[in-house]
Amino acid sequence: MSNNLQGKVIALTGGASGLGLAGSKMLAARGAKVSIADMQEGALQEAVKDIEAAGGIAMGTVVDVRDRKQVEDWISRTVEKYGKLDGAVNLAGVIGKQIGLANIEDIEDDDWKFIMDINLNGILNCMRAEIKAINDKGSIVNASSIAGIIGMEKNGAYIASKHAVIGLTRASAKELGPRGIRVNAIAPGPIDTPMVRKSKDTAKETDFRNIPLGREGEASEVAELLAWLLCDGSSYITGTVQSIDGGWACH
């Protein structure tokens, strides 16, 4: 089985920074035409420029995944430009302002809504548009987190959102199986990205040190996992949660 993505059209959210940027660049380097969505217009333009400078093919669209119409328009423009959709990666996510600070009874309504609207409802909006457009035998990858598998104190909203993503992933894998469409989730642990660095600054009580491999992961390692889940080499894998955490949660 090949890990080659030559000629495939992949739509990816959160593609202007962190895991999304690493993923966009790797998918393009493997031959995919990449349609990147992000809210950071400047970073989005830079991402497209970097991909094109390296010989890849990419388009960028400013999209707020909380807005269903914006998402649908983005997917429609992607198919209009490239003629098809073979895969999708839904990475857009936030940690909120209360991570490491608030117990369940202290979670503020606005922070709960902010996290759920992006981390869960945003993925739902993306999947509704992607499922209508994607080719049979396509592949969709959703961003959960190691927080979607385990529990942590003072992180209730984020953990709830990422557990819910796993449920959505598994339900859609059942529904889309007859079309040969695979749906999987990734569960990154301590990966060196701006969002994780921010969470460590805020959540002082979270222990990222007990990693069996003895280091944090790199965004490029997550990008490798994304590329594999999108390629034909993972053709019998669906409904799974792929942990990538250096063994941090294997207790």
N, C-alpha and C positions, 0 to 999 in steps of 0.2 A: 504494500500500500504506500502511496506517495504522500509526502508532507508538502507537496507543491500546491500552491493556490493559483497557478497561472490562469488568467482569464476570468476568475471568479469575481463577482461584485459583492462587496461586504459593506454594510452600513454599521457605523459604530458611534455610540454616544460617549460623551466625556473624553473625546479624542484629542484635546488640545494640551493635556498635561498628565503627569503621573502614569498610571497603568495604561490609560487610553492612548497617550502619545506614543509610548513604547509599543503598544499593540498596533497602532496605525502604521508606524514605520516598518515594523516587522512584516505585517500582512502585505504591505505594498512591496517590500523587498522580495517577498515570496511570489510576487506576480499578480496579486489581487488589485482590482480597482477599488479604492477605498473612498466611501462617502462619510465624512466626519461631521458630527454635530457637537456643538458646545456652545455655552453662553459667553465665553471669553473671546470676543471677536478678534482682538489683536493676536492672542496666542493661537487662535484657529488659523489665521492667515499665515503665521509663522510655520505652523505645522504643515500646511499644504505646500508652502514654499520649500521647506526642507525635504519633503517627500519627492517633489518634482525635481529638485536639484540632484537628488540621488537616482533619478531615472524612473521614479514611480509615477503612478497615476492617482490623483486624488481630487476631490472637491470638498469644500467646506461650507457649512450652513450654520448660521446662528439659530439655535433652537432651545427653547425652554421646554423640557420634557413634561412639565406640569400642564402644558397647553396641548390638548389632544389634536387640535387643528394644525398647530405648528408642526407637530410630529408627522401627521398624515401628509402635509404638504411637502415636508422634507423627503419622506419615502417616495412620494409620487415623483418629485424632481429627480431623485436618484434613478428610478426606473426609466424615466423619460430620457435622461442623459445617457445611461449605460445599457438600456434595453432589457434589464432583468435584475433580479436580486437573488443571490445564492446563499447569503449568510448574514447574520446580524450579531452584534456584540453590544449589550446594554450595560454600560459601565457607569453612567452618570450617577453620582451619589454624594451625600453630605454626612457629616457626623453631628451637626447641631452644636449649640452653644453650651449645653449642660453636661456633656460627656465628662465623667469623672467627678461630677459635682452634685448631682441630684438623685436621690432615691425615688422610687416609683411615686410615692405620695407627693413629691415635690416637683414632678415634671410639669412644666408650664404648657398650657394649651398651644401656644404659638410655636413652641419648639417641637412638640409632638407633631403638629400639622406640617410644619416645614420638612421634617425628616420623612414622614410618611408620604407626603406629596411628591417628593423627588425619588426617594429610594424604592418605594413600592408602587405608588400610582404612576410614576414616570415610566417604570418598566412595563406596567400594564398598558399604558398609552402606546409605548413603542411596540409591544408585542401585537396589539390589535392591528396596528398598521402593517407590521412586518408579515404577519401570518397571511394577510390578504394578498400580499405582493410576492412572497417568496416562492421560488420554484420548489416543486416536489423534490425530495431528497436533499433539501437544504439543511442548514444547521443554525441554531440560535443559542447564544451563550449569555447567561445573565450573571450579573455580579451580586453574589451574596458576600459572605465574609466568614472568617472563623467565628465571628460573633453570631452567625446564623446557626452554629452547631453547638456552641457552649453558652453558658451564662456568665455574666460579669456584673459586679456591683456598680451602681451609679451609671448605668449605661442602658437603661430599659428601653427607651424609644428606639435607639439604633439597633439594639439586639432584636426587638420585636419586628422591625422593618426587614431585617436580613433573614430572620426565620420565615417570614411571610414570603419572601422571594423564593425560597426553596419550595414552599408549598405550591406557589404559582408555577414554578418550573416543572415540578413533578406532575401536576394536573395537566399542563399543556403537552408534556411528553406523551401522556396517555392519549390525549385527543388527537395529536398530530402524527402519531405513529403510523396510521394507515396511509398517510401520504409520504412516508419515508423521511419525514422531517424530524431531526433530532433536536432535543432541547436539554441543555445541561447548565449547571451552575458552577461557578468557581467560588472557592472560599479562601481568599488570601488571608494570611496571618500578618506577621510583622514584616512588611515590605517597605523598603526605603523610598517613600514618596512624600510629596508635600503634605498630603492629608494625614498620613501616619505620623509624620513629624509633629504636626499640629496636635494630634490626639495625645501624643506623649507629653507635650508641653502642658496640656490641660489636665489630663488624667494621671496625676502623679502616682496614684495607687495601682495603676495597671502595670504588671510585671512582664516586660518583654525580654527578660534576661534568660529565662529558663527554656532555651531553644536547643534541642539535642544537636543540631548541626553547628551550633556555636556562633551563628551570625544572623543578621537580618537578610531577607531575600532582596533581590534586585528586580526592578520593573521588567527588565528584559526576560527574566525567568518566567514571569507571569505571561508575558507576550508569547513565549514558546508554547505554553499550555493553551492559550487562545488559538494559536495557529494550528495546533494539533486537533483541537476539538472542532475546528472549522473544516479540516481537510478530510479527504476520503480515508485516511488512515485510521480514523475513529468511527468508521461507518456502522459499528454495532453497539455504540455507546450512546445511551439516551436516558434521561431521567435521573442522572447521577449528580452528586455534589463532589467536585474535585478539590480537595484540600491542597493548598500550597503554602505551607507554614513552617517548613523546616522541622516538623515534628512537635511544634510548640503545644498542640492540643492533644497529643496522643497519650495523655495520662488516664 
